[in-house]
Amino acid sequence: MKLLKNIKATIAVVAFSLPFMGQASAADEIKVGVLFSLTGGLSIVEKSLSDATLMAIDEINANGGVDGKMIKPIVEDGASDP
């Protein structure tokens, strides 16, 4: 549960900082990158982190998003490749 709270806090910080970076201030959605290894050796650990991140984004969106804007996850597979 603590991990989920940390992920939510991180997403909230990123989401709130985006408009100040000059991007997404006029958009109806906030794009957030979700980069974890979904394949390869590290996927054993990182798949659950990806799932928790997406669950947190779903929960935030279900509660009205951030400032009325929905968070859109952009999921990429790091493939355990440094």
N, C-alpha and C positions, 0 to 999 in steps of 0.2 A: 504494500500500500504506500509505503514511503517512496518507492521508486516512481509510482504513478503520480504522486504529488510533485516530485522533482521534475518529471517530464512535463506535467501541466504548467509548472512555473516557468520552465524553459520556453515552452511554446508561447506562453503569454508574453514573456519578455521579447521574444523575436517578433511576435505579431504586433505588439505595441510600438516596436522600434521601426518597423517597415515604413510607416507613413513619414517618419522623420528623415528617412533616407531618400525621399523623393520618388519612391516607387509605391505603387498600389494605393496611393491616397485617393484616387478617383475610382478605383476598381470596386466591384461588388464582392470580391473575394480576396483573400490573402493567401498567397502561395507559400508553402513551407516545405523545404526539402527534407526528406526522410531517407537518410543514407545509412543503411546497415547491410551487412553481408547476409544475404538470404540463401546463398549457395556456398559450397566450400567448407573448409574446416571450422571457420569462425561462426558459421550459421547456427551451430548448436546453441550458442549463447545469444547471438544477435537477433535471431528470429523472434525471440520473446520480447526483446527490446523494441523491435519494429511493431509487433502486435500491440504492445502497451502504448506506444506513441500514437498509433492509429486509433486505439480505443480512446485515448485522451482527447484527440482531435474530434472524434465523433461526439464525445460528451460535451465538449465546448460548443460545437455546432448545434447540438440539441438544446442547449441553453441560450441560444440566440447569437452565438459567435462572439467576435470581439468588436465592440462598437457597431454591432449590427452587421458586420461583414463575416461571411462564412470562411473558414479555413479550408483550403484545398491542399491536401498532401500531394507532393510530387515524390513518388517512391522510386528509388534507384537501388540496384543491387551492387554492393561493393565487391561481391564475389570473392571475398577473402584475399583480395589482391592488393598488396601495399602500393 
